[in-house]
Amino acid sequence: MTRLITYTEARDKLSWAGAVEALRQGHLAARAEIDDTFLGPADKTLLNRSCFIPGIGYGAKAVTVFDDNAARGLDTVQGAMLYFAPDDGRLQAIIESRLVTEIKTAGDSVLGARLLARRESRHLLVCGAGNVAASLIDAYTALFPGLERISLWNRTHDKARALAGACEARGLNVVAVSDLEATARSADIIASATMAREPLLWGEWIAPGTHVDLIGAFKADMREADDTLLQKARLFVDSRETTLGHIGELKIPIASGAIAEHDILGDFYDLLSGCGGRQNDTDITLFKNGGGAHLDLMTARYIADTIR
């Protein structure tokens, strides 16, 4: 019998450690077959992501992305994920997309950080104050227990203050900041999850040794980092197939000649096979979290296996 798994039912039964391990294990399997389609205008998009991974299964996630929904009190992203068994194709679960996206997105970033950031990182800066920023704070806190300070910046400072207050009420050391440049200069890890279409992080701000985790840009006209930052950093992605030709964070500077495709030093498949990565404590590492149907599928299997 096909199960319907909702966010409310399942969220508290899942762990960040379990999600990150599912993503790590998934990348040790055969490479995924992936296909994405985008329909509709830039601010009102239907995104369909499909994937097959031998031994893991088949997955299809369909979501709408409406930029103005926050002003309406609605989620920006809404939809559902279908998870099919690998051996017989039976539909195993229909999972609320919010659940898959939340676990997958933050898990993706934290896996990247565990592979690339300095282990002694103490100061995390999160840019953005939406649902993704909230889950990033939780995931980084869970898997980087050495963090001593979490700074939160948002263009609308009141939203940063509200999220910081909610985090503090749960015992987390999160402080809303208004000076992005000064905070970025002192951060060990910067995780940016905004809807920016123009860069907000500048290479001249970023100190040696910093790890930069870019999440927000998911369309061809979006980016969060300037050319200088991309040129200074050792560049990595979760998947070459789902980032290089689709996401403005890389597509725009590649088209302009600011960087080249060969400047992308590796993805998760490369990093988990022992290739590339941080070379020393002074490297600036940059990880582009592009999402991708394969990550949704790995996460969906983790959710379906856990919620029985």
Buried (B, 14 or more C-beta within 10 A) or exposed (E): EEBEBEBEEBBEEBBBEBBBBBBBBBBEBEEBBBEBEBEEEEEEBBBBBBBBBEEBBBBBBBBBBBBEBBEEEEBBBBBBBBBBBBEEEEEBBBBBBBBBBBBBBBBBBBBBBBBBBBEEBEBBBBBBBBBBBBBBBBBBBBBBEEBEBBBBBBBEBEBBBBBBEEBEEEEBEBBBBEEBEEBBBEBBBBBBBBBBBEBBBBBEBBEEBBBBBBBBBBBBEBBBBBBBBBEBBBBBBBBBBBBBEBBBBBBBBBEEEBBEEEBBBBBBBBBBEEEBBBEEEEBBBBBBBBBBBBBBBBBBBBBBEBBE
